[in-house]
Amino acid sequence: LDQLLGTPDALPVSAPQWLPSELRERGGVVSRKTDIWFLGIVVLRMVAGVDVCERFASYAAWRESPEAATLPSPFLAFLDAAMQPSPGYRASAADLVKSEY
């Protein structure tokens, strides 16, 4: 896994702003919360397009966009829970299963 994380092409996103904080700040510590972040990226790309990470500087920038405002609140709540910057506050898989989305 460390070898994969060391190669930019292996990551689902190339811009550092789209990486979870634990990969940017703690030298690549991967956990289940990291998987939740990337699940959020996958779901977002399914809805907003695979180029969403290139069109917006960060999740926060996308979230403030008119594009995000058109989506249902339960979906946005799901994404917000998955894309929490701090892994300590990020939803778990069990939390996301309970989501209305």
Buried (B, 14 or more C-beta within 10 A) or exposed (E): EEEEBEEEEEBEBEEEEBBBBBBEEEEBEBEEBBEBBBBBBEBBBEEBEEEBBEEBEBBEEBBEBEBBEEBEEEBBBBBBBBBBBEBEEBBEEEEBEEBEB
